[in-house]
Amino acid sequence: MSMSPLYTAIATASGRDGRAASNDGKLDVAVALPKELGGDGLGTNPEQLFAAGYAACFASAMKLVAGGMKLDVSDAAVTAEVGLKPNGSGGFALEVVLRAELPDTISAEDGERLLEATHQVCPYSNATRGNIPVSLVRE
């Protein structure tokens, strides 16, 4: 049984050298190829946008999961590193490292349980599972 989306985001882009914008006008950014890939680097790029979205989504999911575990993560932050690499077949692939800065009051064991449980809840994690490698790191 298929459920209706709770929310649908809509954005249009013209490629790696152009603009990307949401239909509601809240996002409107210049997109450019990074210098590391031969571009001028004068705009954001899809990997940065994906990293920002994944970090925000994972951090929100972590707060939800932590509440159920009775853990305080109000001061926590998540950094996503999204790497772009050749896939060996003429295309490209992504890899992700999620770095969670957790409070010192959370034990190593609880931190690991929290990150693993969050990885099962986060929509980005569910979308990428089995498609790209994602590493979870407690900072």
SEVO-249231 format. One record per residue: x, y, z of N, C-alpha, C, O in turn; residue in one letter. Coordinates in pm, whole numbers. Example, Ala and Ser with C-alpha at 12.3 -4.5 7.8 and 13.67 -1.06 7.14 Angstrom:
2
((1319,-569,780),(1230,-450,780),(1320,-330,780),(1424,-332,846),'A')
((1285,-225,708),(1367,-106,714),(1290,3,787),(1341,114,804),'S')
// end
This chain:
139
((84,-118,0),(0,0,0),(89,125,0),(173,141,88),'M')
((71,210,-96),(150,331,-108),(85,444,-31),(-37,465,-37),'S')
((169,517,43),(119,631,120),(152,759,46),(253,766,-25),'M')
((70,859,60),(94,989,-2),(209,1059,69),(225,1044,190),'S')
((290,1135,-6),(400,1209,57),(347,1309,160),(240,1367,142),'P')
((422,1327,267),(389,1430,365),(424,1568,311),(363,1669,348),'L')
((525,1572,224),(573,1697,166),(648,1662,38),(713,1557,30),'Y')
((640,1748,-61),(714,1730,-186),(791,1858,-216),(730,1964,-231),'T')
((923,1848,-225),(1006,1961,-263),(1020,1960,-415),(1031,1854,-477),'A')
((1019,2078,-475),(1031,2090,-620),(1140,2191,-651),(1136,2304,-603),'I')
((1238,2150,-731),(1345,2239,-772),(1382,2210,-917),(1366,2098,-966),'A')
((1431,2313,-985),(1472,2301,-1123),(1615,2353,-1136),(1651,2454,-1076),'T')
((1696,2282,-1215),(1835,2323,-1236),(1868,2312,-1384),(1808,2234,-1458),'A')
((1966,2392,-1425),(2008,2391,-1565),(2141,2319,-1586),(2195,2320,-1696),'S')
((2194,2256,-1481),(2320,2183,-1493),(2423,2232,-1394),(2394,2312,-1306),'G')
((2545,2183,-1412),(2654,2218,-1319),(2705,2360,-1339),(2780,2410,-1255),'R')
((2669,2426,-1445),(2704,2566,-1469),(2576,2640,-1502),(2535,2646,-1618),'D')
((2514,2696,-1401),(2387,2767,-1421),(2325,2802,-1288),(2392,2854,-1199),'G')
((2196,2774,-1274),(2124,2805,-1151),(2041,2686,-1110),(2005,2601,-1192),'R')
((2012,2681,-981),(1918,2584,-925),(1823,2664,-837),(1865,2748,-758),'A')
((1694,2636,-852),(1595,2713,-776),(1476,2626,-740),(1435,2538,-817),'A')
((1422,2652,-622),(1300,2584,-580),(1180,2659,-636),(1188,2778,-666),'S')
((1069,2589,-649),(949,2652,-706),(891,2761,-616),(818,2848,-664),'N')
((922,2757,-486),(869,2860,-395),(963,2980,-381),(931,3075,-309),'D')
((1079,2977,-448),(1173,3088,-446),(1263,3094,-324),(1346,3185,-314),'G')
((1250,3001,-230),(1332,3005,-108),(1476,2960,-135),(1568,2996,-60),'K')
((1496,2883,-240),(1631,2842,-280),(1653,2891,-422),(1576,2860,-512),'L')
((1758,2968,-442),(1795,3016,-574),(1945,3040,-572),(1992,3143,-522),'D')
((2020,2947,-626),(2165,2952,-615),(2233,2935,-749),(2183,2867,-838),'V')
((2349,2999,-761),(2435,2976,-877),(2502,2840,-857),(2547,2807,-747),'A')
((2507,2762,-964),(2571,2631,-961),(2689,2635,-1056),(2678,2683,-1169),'V')
((2804,2585,-1008),(2925,2588,-1090),(3009,2464,-1062),(3007,2407,-952),'A')
((3082,2425,-1161),(3176,2314,-1146),(3286,2356,-1049),(3341,2465,-1065),'L')
((3319,2273,-947),(3426,2311,-854),(3562,2322,-924),(3584,2258,-1027),'P')
((3649,2402,-868),(3784,2417,-925),(3854,2281,-937),(3929,2257,-1032),'K')
((3829,2192,-839),(3894,2061,-840),(3854,1977,-961),(3922,1881,-997),'E')
((3743,2015,-1025),(3696,1942,-1143),(3712,2026,-1271),(3656,1994,-1375),'L')
((3791,2134,-1259),(3819,2216,-1377),(3728,2335,-1397),(3738,2403,-1500),'G')
((3639,2362,-1303),(3549,2476,-1316),(3604,2600,-1249),(3717,2601,-1200),'G')
((3521,2705,-1247),(3565,2829,-1183),(3531,2832,-1033),(3582,2917,-960),'D')
((3445,2739,-988),(3411,2732,-846),(3334,2851,-794),(3330,2873,-673),'G')
((3271,2927,-881),(3202,3049,-838),(3057,3027,-795),(2983,3123,-776),'L')
((3019,2904,-779),(2885,2873,-730),(2890,2746,-648),(2996,2684,-634),'G')
((2777,2707,-594),(2770,2582,-521),(2767,2467,-623),(2771,2491,-743),'T')
((2760,2345,-575),(2754,2232,-666),(2662,2125,-607),(2628,2131,-489),'N')
((2621,2028,-688),(2527,1927,-639),(2577,1851,-516),(2497,1814,-430),'P')
((2706,1828,-506),(2759,1755,-391),(2744,1836,-263),(2713,1781,-158),'E')
((2767,1968,-271),(2748,2053,-153),(2601,2058,-113),(2569,2053,5),'Q')
((2513,2068,-211),(2370,2071,-180),(2325,1941,-117),(2245,1941,-23),'L')
((2374,1828,-169),(2341,1697,-112),(2395,1686,30),(2327,1636,119),'F')
((2520,1733,51),(2582,1728,184),(2501,1810,284),(2477,1765,396),'A')
((2459,1929,245),(2381,2014,335),(2248,1949,369),(2206,1949,484),'A')
((2181,1894,269),(2053,1827,292),(2067,1705,380),(1987,1684,471),'G')
((2168,1623,353),(2188,1499,431),(2223,1535,576),(2169,1474,668),'Y')
((2311,1632,596),(2350,1670,733),(2228,1721,811),(2209,1683,926),'A')
((2147,1806,749),(2029,1860,816),(1928,1750,848),(1872,1746,957),'A')
((1906,1662,752),(1810,1554,770),(1856,1457,880),(1778,1418,967),'C')
((1984,1419,876),(2037,1325,975),(2033,1386,1115),(1999,1318,1212),'F')
((2067,1515,1126),(2065,1582,1256),(1923,1585,1313),(1903,1562,1432),'A')
((1825,1613,1228),(1685,1615,1274),(1638,1477,1315),(1571,1461,1417),'S')
((1673,1376,1235),(1636,1238,1268),(1704,1196,1399),(1644,1123,1479),'A')
((1827,1241,1420),(1900,1206,1542),(1831,1264,1665),(1825,1198,1769),'M')
((1779,1384,1654),(1706,1444,1767),(1580,1364,1798),(1545,1345,1914),'K')
((1512,1319,1695),(1392,1236,1714),(1428,1104,1785),(1363,1066,1882),'L')
((1529,1037,1735),(1571,909,1792),(1624,928,1935),(1592,849,2023),'V')
((1704,1033,1957),(1761,1059,2089),(1652,1082,2192),(1667,1041,2307),'A')
((1544,1146,2153),(1432,1169,2245),(1376,1038,2296),(1345,1024,2415),'G')
((1363,942,2207),(1313,810,2246),(1411,734,2333),(1371,647,2411),'G')
((1540,766,2320),(1644,701,2400),(1674,778,2529),(1759,737,2608),'M')
((1603,890,2549),(1624,977,2666),(1766,1034,2669),(1828,1043,2775),'K')
((1818,1072,2551),(1950,1132,2539),(1934,1277,2495),(1849,1307,2411),'L')
((2015,1368,2550),(2009,1509,2515),(2112,1538,2406),(2232,1535,2432),'D')
((2064,1565,2286),(2153,1600,2175),(2125,1742,2124),(2150,1773,2008),'V')
((2073,1826,2212),(2038,1962,2172),(2159,2041,2123),(2144,2133,2043),'S')
((2280,2005,2168),(2402,2074,2124),(2476,1996,2016),(2588,2033,1980),'D')
((2417,1891,1964),(2485,1808,1864),(2481,1874,1726),(2395,1958,1698),'A')
((2574,1834,1641),(2577,1881,1502),(2625,1767,1413),(2698,1678,1459),'A')
((2584,1770,1288),(2625,1668,1193),(2689,1736,1073),(2635,1832,1018),'V')
((2804,1685,1032),(2873,1731,912),(2873,1616,812),(2912,1505,845),'T')
((2829,1644,691),(2830,1542,586),(2939,1577,485),(2948,1690,438),'A')
((3020,1477,454),(3123,1490,350),(3078,1403,234),(3067,1281,249),'E')
((3054,1463,120),(3009,1389,3),(3120,1391,-101),(3158,1496,-153),'V')
((3173,1273,-129),(3280,1260,-227),(3226,1214,-361),(3134,1132,-368),'G')
((3283,1266,-467),(3249,1228,-604),(3370,1155,-661),(3482,1206,-654),'L')
((3348,1036,-717),(3460,958,-770),(3415,883,-895),(3295,860,-914),'K')
((3510,844,-980),(3474,762,-1096),(3421,627,-1048),(3466,574,-947),'P')
((3324,572,-1123),(3268,443,-1083),(3333,325,-1156),(3294,210,-1133),'N')
((3430,352,-1241),(3499,245,-1311),(3429,200,-1438),(3480,114,-1510),'G')
((3313,257,-1466),(3237,220,-1586),(3210,341,-1676),(3120,338,-1759),'S')
((3289,446,-1659),(3270,567,-1738),(3179,669,-1675),(3162,779,-1729),'G')
((3120,637,-1561),(3033,730,-1490),(3094,772,-1358),(3215,765,-1339),'G')
((3009,817,-1268),(3055,867,-1140),(2970,810,-1028),(2856,769,-1049),'F')
((3025,809,-909),(2955,759,-791),(2984,853,-674),(3080,929,-675),'A')
((2898,845,-574),(2914,923,-452),(2954,834,-337),(2929,714,-338),'L')
((3018,893,-238),(3042,829,-109),(3021,934,-2),(3045,1053,-25),'E')
((2976,891,115),(2942,986,221),(3006,945,353),(3009,827,388),'V')
((3056,1043,425),(3097,1027,564),(3012,1124,645),(3012,1244,618),'V')
((2940,1072,744),(2861,1155,835),(2936,1165,967),(2960,1063,1032),'L')
((2972,1285,1006),(3046,1309,1131),(2951,1375,1229),(2908,1488,1208),'R')
((2919,1304,1337),(2828,1355,1438),(2906,1403,1560),(2980,1327,1621),'A')
((2889,1530,1593),(2948,1587,1714),(2845,1570,1825),(2746,1643,1830),'E')
((2870,1475,1913),(2778,1445,2022),(2833,1499,2154),(2954,1510,2170),'L')
((2745,1533,2247),(2791,1580,2378),(2874,1472,2449),(2850,1353,2431),'P')
((2972,1516,2529),(3057,1424,2604),(2979,1340,2704),(3026,1235,2748),'D')
((2860,1386,2741),(2778,1313,2839),(2719,1184,2781),(2666,1102,2856),'T')
((2727,1168,2650),(2676,1046,2587),(2790,945,2575),(2893,974,2514),'I')
((2772,828,2634),(2876,725,2633),(2904,678,2491),(2823,699,2400),'S')
((3018,614,2473),(3055,561,2342),(2950,461,2294),(2911,461,2177),'A')
((2904,375,2385),(2804,273,2349),(2671,337,2309),(2613,300,2207),'E')
((2624,433,2388),(2499,501,2356),(2512,581,2226),(2418,587,2147),'D')
((2629,642,2205),(2652,718,2082),(2645,629,1960),(2586,666,1858),'G')
((2705,512,1969),(2702,418,1857),(2559,370,1831),(2515,363,1716),'E')
((2487,337,1937),(2348,294,1922),(2263,406,1861),(2177,381,1776),'R')
((2287,528,1905),(2213,643,1854),(2238,662,1705),(2143,680,1628),'L')
((2364,659,1663),(2395,680,1522),(2339,569,1435),(2285,595,1327),'L')
((2351,445,1479),(2298,332,1401),(2145,340,1391),(2089,315,1284),'E')
((2077,375,1501),(1932,386,1499),(1888,503,1411),(1789,493,1339),'A')
((1962,612,1416),(1930,728,1332),(1946,692,1185),(1867,736,1102),'T')
((2048,614,1154),(2074,572,1016),(1957,489,960),(1939,482,839),'H')
((1880,426,1047),(1763,349,1005),(1640,436,986),(1546,397,917),'Q')
((1640,555,1048),(1524,645,1045),(1536,753,938),(1437,788,874),'V')
((1656,806,920),(1678,920,830),(1638,887,686),(1683,786,631),'C')
((1553,971,624),(1513,946,485),(1630,943,386),(1627,864,292),'P')
((1731,1026,406),(1847,1023,317),(1921,891,332),(1964,832,232),'Y')
((1936,843,455),(2003,714,477),(1924,602,411),(1981,513,349),'S')
((1792,607,425),(1708,504,364),(1715,509,212),(1709,406,146),'N')
((1728,629,156),(1735,643,11),(1870,597,-45),(1876,546,-157),'A')
((1976,613,32),(2109,580,-18),(2153,438,16),(2247,385,-44),'T')
((2086,376,112),(2127,242,158),(2135,144,42),(2040,128,-34),'R')
((2250,79,29),(2271,-18,-77),(2312,46,-209),(2345,-25,-304),'G')
((2311,178,-216),(2347,249,-339),(2482,317,-332),(2557,317,-430),'N')
((2514,374,-216),(2643,440,-198),(2694,408,-58),(2614,388,34),'I')
((2826,403,-41),(2879,378,93),(2860,500,183),(2889,613,144),'P')
((2810,475,305),(2792,581,405),(2861,535,533),(2829,430,587),'V')
((2955,614,580),(3027,585,703),(2977,678,813),(2959,797,790),'S')
((2954,623,932),(2911,701,1048),(3030,717,1141),(3094,619,1178),'L')
((3060,841,1180),(3175,871,1265),(3130,962,1378),(3066,1065,1355),'V')
((3163,923,1501),(3138,1013,1613),(3261,1099,1634),(3373,1048,1644),'R')
((3240,1228,1640),(3351,1323,1660),(3365,1354,1807),(3453,1432,1845),'E')
// end
